[in-house]
Amino acid sequence: MAGAWILLVTACASPGSSSISHEVATSTPDPLACPDGKPALGGLANFGAYISTWQEAHVRDPKSATAYLLGAAPGRIEVRCSVDDFVIVEEIHPQNQAPAGLALRLALSEIPDDARKIYDHTHRECRTLQYASARLAQRLSDNDRDGHVGFSLESDGPTYNAAVVTVIRIEVTDVLGGDSRGC
């Protein structure tokens, strides 16, 4: 019987792939446009915050109806929310290209200080990092039960250049250690 089970598992796996998945997925909500005019709630003020609390800590970009000024450096930041109005995506656009070290400091300044690094991988198209924060897990509950947040540092053009980061994406990550998705 055990031999038949092994044969069945092996037959169902594609060549070159493992028959065991190491990904632990949770349900990640699709990000939506964030609303205006909500009452403020206590708690986090950056990534993972209730949108009105996030908006109180950021200045609207006068050149855009949907973006905010970066604050820590010249540039803009765009956000997306969960269905219950928590910020679950931030896309940071430094006005001038930023070296990877500065880009990472900008990204880390947006998440709670209890975050711990899970991985940091450089790919041809981008650099991906994942952190976990108990404070994010507590605040986002069903939106991010494990408190996993992913960063993607990207450059203009087809290849990643650590000296020239032009986009910093921060988002709820639904797979622990899963950086196999495209940049």
C-alpha angles and dihedrals in degrees: 000000000000090000091054090051092052090048091050093049092046092048092053095052119088117237112277094017132105117248090219121070115219093192120108106201130194128183110277115194121233108253117246135192109282118244127232128223101040120141115258121255127199123251132060120019101197133033109004094023125130104264097246091050089048090049092052089058095047135059119230114244106245089212095058136046092212106032135081131209113264094230100194091062137000111287143069138274129209123198139199126196142213120247088266092053103257118140106251100159130044123178113193121198112189109212090232124026113276129211113247094254092057091042091053091048089052091050094046091050088063097058130064117278093240090071117124125200118251098178145343117201131172116212131183092261102033149343116258127198133177129202133180125215127185089203090057091047090051094046098042096038106167092017092060112000093176097043093236116161126182128209125200120190112197139180131207110268133031099301134057115248114190090205093056114044111168102167130039114189121194119184146153108273120212099191123065109233091350109144096147093105118101122271 
